[in-house]
Amino acid sequence: MDAHVIVVREMERDGGLREKGGSWDLSLAANVYITIYITPVVNRCIYMDFRDAVDLLCSKLDHADVAKSLEISVQGVRQARMDPKTGAFRSPPKDWENAIIRMAEDRIWHYRKLIEQIRESRKGGKE
């Protein structure tokens, strides 16, 4: 991993920034700002490609996820979803509402993170 010096700037008296010309001296002077980053780490954290975004958007929950959350078998989830008139119907587990609410909240969090990652990726690509 190579460290890259992106910008070397110095403060002007009015507080504005201008690029420092001529010298790429990496001194520790207080009036010089040096932005250094490790390319692979930054790219991995900031940039999101189309495929990753679509995969995260289309990720789904299935009966196995519900069963795990409810701490029952997948078959138990399927039987609880059946029409109560059928012989194979089983009552849903107690407190199923709270488990479903938690799963829905997790999905909201999942999509919120996706939105933030895409926005950061877009911002990172423009600078």
HELIX and SHEET records of a PDB file:
HELIX    1   1 THR A   39  ILE A   46  1                                   8    
HELIX    2   2 PHE A   50  CYS A   58  1                                   9    
HELIX    3   3 HIS A   63  LEU A   70  1                                   8    
HELIX    4   4 VAL A   74  ARG A   81  1                                   8    
HELIX    5   5 TRP A   96  LYS A  126  1                                  31    
SHEET    1   A 3 LEU A  17  GLU A  19  0                                        
SHEET    2   A 3 ALA A   3  MET A  11 -1                                        
SHEET    3   A 3 VAL A  32  ILE A  38 -1                                        
END                                                                             
